[in-house]
Amino acid sequence: MFEGQTEYPRSDVNGCRCVMTLEDCVKDALWPILVKTVHSLVMYPSHKAYTRVAILSEKPETTPADLAVRLKISLGEALVLLYELAEERKTLS
């Protein structure tokens, strides 16, 4: 991913790479299931706090893929974390 890019890999179809924006992910019918699953994870509150305080303050343009690798979490959890933290920042602004 490049800095500031908001598209995430979706899949390869016939050799063509498709992308899905975070907005597309949120609109997907499976998004609420992913959110409930992530919220049920024991480490979710700690991951969210650490991401807010340590990671995003250091590198605000962190992508879900980068966060997943750095915290050794699933891409789904990283998507939910970054989405929720972005929404929090919007309401504080």
C-alpha positions in Angstrom: 0.0 0.0 0.0 1.1 3.5 -0.7 0.8 6.3 1.9 -2.7 7.7 1.9 -4.2 4.9 -0.1 -7.6 3.8 1.1 -8.1 0.7 -1.0 -7.5 -2.8 0.2 -6.9 -6.0 -1.7 -10.1 -7.9 -2.4 -9.0 -10.8 -4.6 -7.4 -11.8 -7.9 -10.0 -12.5 -10.6 -8.7 -13.9 -13.8 -5.3 -12.3 -13.2 -6.8 -8.9 -12.5 -6.4 -7.5 -9.0 -9.6 -6.1 -7.6 -9.7 -3.6 -4.7 -12.2 -2.8 -2.1 -12.4 0.5 -0.2 -13.0 0.6 3.6 -16.4 2.1 2.8 -17.1 -1.0 0.6 -16.1 -3.2 3.5 -18.5 -1.4 5.9 -21.4 -1.7 3.5 -20.8 -5.4 3.0 -23.4 -7.7 4.5 -20.7 -9.5 6.5 -19.3 -6.4 8.1 -21.6 -6.6 11.3 -20.5 -10.3 11.7 -16.9 -9.3 11.5 -17.4 -6.5 14.0 -19.1 -8.8 16.5 -16.4 -11.4 16.1 -13.6 -8.8 16.6 -15.4 -7.4 19.7 -15.5 -10.8 21.2 -11.7 -11.2 21.1 -10.1 -11.1 24.5 -7.2 -8.8 23.4 -9.4 -6.4 21.3 -9.6 -3.6 24.0 -5.8 -3.8 24.5 -5.1 -3.8 20.7 -7.4 -0.9 20.3 -5.8 1.2 23.0 -2.3 0.3 21.9 -3.2 1.2 18.3 -4.7 4.5 19.4 -1.8 5.6 21.7 1.3 4.1 20.2 0.8 3.2 16.6 -1.4 5.9 15.1 0.4 8.7 17.0 3.6 7.5 15.5 2.3 6.7 12.0 -1.3 8.0 11.4 -1.4 6.6 7.8 -1.0 3.0 9.0 -2.8 0.6 6.7 -4.8 -2.5 7.9 -2.2 -4.8 6.4 0.6 -3.0 8.3 -1.3 -3.0 11.5 -2.1 -6.7 11.1 1.6 -7.6 10.7 2.8 -5.3 13.4 0.3 -6.6 16.1 0.2 -10.2 14.7 -3.6 -10.0 14.3 -6.0 -10.8 11.5 -6.6 -8.4 8.7 -10.3 -8.4 9.8 -9.4 -7.2 13.3 -7.1 -4.6 11.9 -9.8 -3.3 9.6 -12.3 -3.0 12.5 -9.8 -1.3 14.7 -8.8 1.3 12.2 -12.4 1.9 11.2 -13.5 2.4 14.7 -10.6 4.7 15.6 -11.2 6.8 12.5 -14.8 7.2 13.5 -13.7 8.2 17.0 -11.4 10.9 15.6 -14.3 12.2 13.4 -16.6 12.6 16.4 -13.8 14.4 18.4 -13.2 16.8 15.6 
